[in-house]
């Protein structure tokens, strides 16, 4: 339990992907208990035991156990912003004095799921008196059903690959299947003999380079085609041997999040298409954040399906009937893709249209009109271009819209999870509407370390009120924001 808790503390304290991979891999390598390793992967992926006690009751027990007034607990909670952490700091032992593993504590929680409060309280008090701070924090999260950590599934997959030496596509395929740590052993989870995971393998995604406005002069309609640049999840739609798999550019398998594409499993042959997943309503896509929010849900309701429908916009055909066609010209691949799309003929899979142009002035016109179609710019692709990971910049470009800029008023600042509670790094901005400030945007990037230090000092000396880790700021600081 202690080594897992230390790993979580370190993961929450870094934003560096390589460091996260090394931390998870280091834990999986050093932890000798296979059940703990399986549960660790499960918890990181969002598989957690059912909560059996509300946080409010834990708060009451903590106040009674420590013997402090309610106001002091609530004041402490305002600083940490998290009940599990507040309780951990108040009740934990300085030295852990039991040798129970992570899976032992999870089993104990599962055993009292239907027990009376007295039995649950006895387990809670035992944990509080025998675990050190980090482990109490994890225990509190587990027993309340609130354990979650913001970490990309792809980072977890890469960490497992580093530990086991297995192929990244095979690991991703198996981890995204339906499994539970209570029902599988470490050896079963990573036994890939006779595995058919290769059928889900994507091709390397094409690299798209940004083009400067002055370089557009070299683009001619005789040698180039133009397509809309969509704001969505770049992925590959893979259909092989009657199975469908959808992989993102980060090689994350997201098939189970997109059941509306199950119809592709039969009758259309085998193929691999590269394109963009968007949410499309009417004649254009809607805000990509809504699709990302849908993808983050564990369960997707009928209402969500209807309000945030997923549509795949096909841009390039990479494989047809198990034959790699990436080294054909784009013009030839586009012709094949057009024929395939005619056979599919389904509103969930659309062919990205070609944009007609005569010269660079026409391209500039279409670029300026991109937002009206729901796009964020143009893709410029050479007709003779081959699709390969090391594609040269002279064959495919992106020409994005110029960003909007606003001078917005800072109204809220959130303490940084990365740099520590002494600094603020997540901000809420607003615009004036008469005498009222209307929140319009949130931002958590774009400032350097020196600017973070400077703005944190200003917030500490000017903030009006605190709400846990969040501080309300007076309307005296305006910051230029790019959208």
Secondary structure, 3 states (H helix, E strand, C coil): CHHHHHHHHHHHCCCCHHHHHHHHHHHHHHCCCHHHHHHHHHHHCCCCCCCCCCHHHHHHHHHHHHCCCHHHHHHHHHHHCCHHHHHHHHHCECCCCCCCCHHHHHHHHHHCCCCCHHHHHHHHHHHHHHCEHHHHHHHHHHHCCCCCCCCCHHHHHHHHHHHHCCCHHHHHHHHCCCCCHHHCCHHHHCCCCCCCHHHHCCCCCCCCEECCHHHHHHCCCCCEEEEEEECCEEEEEEEECCEEEEEECCCCECHHHCHHHHHHHCCCCCEEEEEEEEEEECCEECCHHHHHHHHHCCCCCHHHHHHCCEEEEEEEEEEECCEECCCCCHHHHHHHHHHHHHHHCECCEEECCECCCCCHHHHHHHHHHHHHHCEEEEEEEECCCCCCCCCCCCCEEEEECCCCEEEEEEEEEEEECCCEEEEEEEEEEEEEECCEEEEEEEECCCCCHHHHHHHHHHHHHHCCEEECCEEECCCCCEEEEEC
